[in-house]
């Protein structure tokens, strides 16, 4: 779980670098979702709880891309990380 927490922490920084409209509410929600994932990993929450948070993150990523808060290629990269993380949690 510690390795996942480190990955999540790295993804927080990646996400911040991808956001085109940092003041948009969806941008703040996206950052918040990444932070919650890292926090929950640090607290040792169950894999099921983290999987659910990752699924919520995926929905937020899609909304952010559709609202042009983040471009589609970067959104696809973040979504792939979330999907890969969900698989690893199983």
FENBEL-V873536 format. One record per pair of residues at least 6 apart in sequence whose ideal C-beta (glycine too) atoms are under 7 Angstrom apart, sorted by the first residue. I is the first residue (numbers start at 1). GAP is how many residues later the second one is. D is the distance in Angstrom with one decimal. If there is no record, write none. Layout:
I GAP D
I GAP D
//
This chain:
1 40 5.9
1 43 6.5
4 37 5.3
4 81 6.9
5 33 6.1
5 36 3.9
5 37 5.3
8 26 6.8
8 29 4.9
8 30 4.0
8 33 5.5
9 29 5.2
11 23 5.8
11 70 6.0
12 22 4.6
12 23 6.1
12 26 6.1
15 15 6.1
15 16 6.3
15 19 5.1
15 63 6.3
16 15 6.5
18 52 5.2
18 56 4.1
18 60 6.9
19 8 4.7
19 11 6.9
19 50 6.2
19 51 5.6
20 48 6.8
20 49 6.3
20 50 6.2
20 51 6.6
21 6 5.6
21 48 4.9
24 45 4.9
26 37 5.8
26 38 4.6
26 41 5.5
26 43 4.7
27 37 6.8
27 42 5.0
29 31 5.5
30 30 5.3
30 31 6.8
30 34 5.2
33 23 6.3
33 24 4.4
33 27 5.3
34 23 7.0
36 17 5.9
37 13 6.5
37 16 5.2
37 17 6.6
37 20 6.5
40 9 6.1
40 10 5.5
40 13 6.1
41 9 6.3
47 42 4.2
50 39 6.0
51 35 5.4
51 38 4.9
54 28 4.8
54 31 5.5
54 32 5.1
57 25 5.2
58 21 5.6
58 24 5.0
61 14 5.1
61 17 5.2
61 18 5.0
64 6 4.8
64 11 6.5
65 7 5.2
65 10 3.6
//
